[in-house]
Amino acid sequence: MFGPPGLVYVYSAYGVYPCFNIVTGQEGSPAAILIRGVQLDGDPLVTSGPGRLTRAMGISGDDHGLTVCSERFNVTVARLEMDITATTRIGITRGIERPWRFVGSGNVAF
């Protein structure tokens, strides 16, 4: 998580589920976005939840340290028009007052 922006950071939640993150901050500063869901163009595959996402996409600890601009990951930016709502995080007991979960309207994957 301390790497350069665009680095893939994979960690294991509960020692079982790999979680896919993309580093967003400056190198040396811990900042990343946890990817919780995706919907692939032209494919009915919809994932919701970090564990389901990594299983569906075959993401594992072996992907840790790659970049999002690699042969394995080809993340591109597409602008989607939707309302974004900030909510409190799910499944935690501390820091729940902070709205660090962002949900796009009209899409179950987000």
HELIX and SHEET records of a PDB file:
HELIX    1   1 PRO A   50  MET A   57  1                                   8    
HELIX    2   2 GLY A   61  ASP A   63  5                                   3    
SHEET    1   A 3 VAL A   8  ALA A  13  0                                        
SHEET    2   A 3 TYR A  17  VAL A  23 -1                                        
SHEET    3   A 3 ALA A  32  LEU A  34 -1                                        
SHEET    1   B 2 ILE A  84  THR A  87  0                                        
SHEET    2   B 2 ARG A 101  GLY A 104 -1                                        
END                                                                             
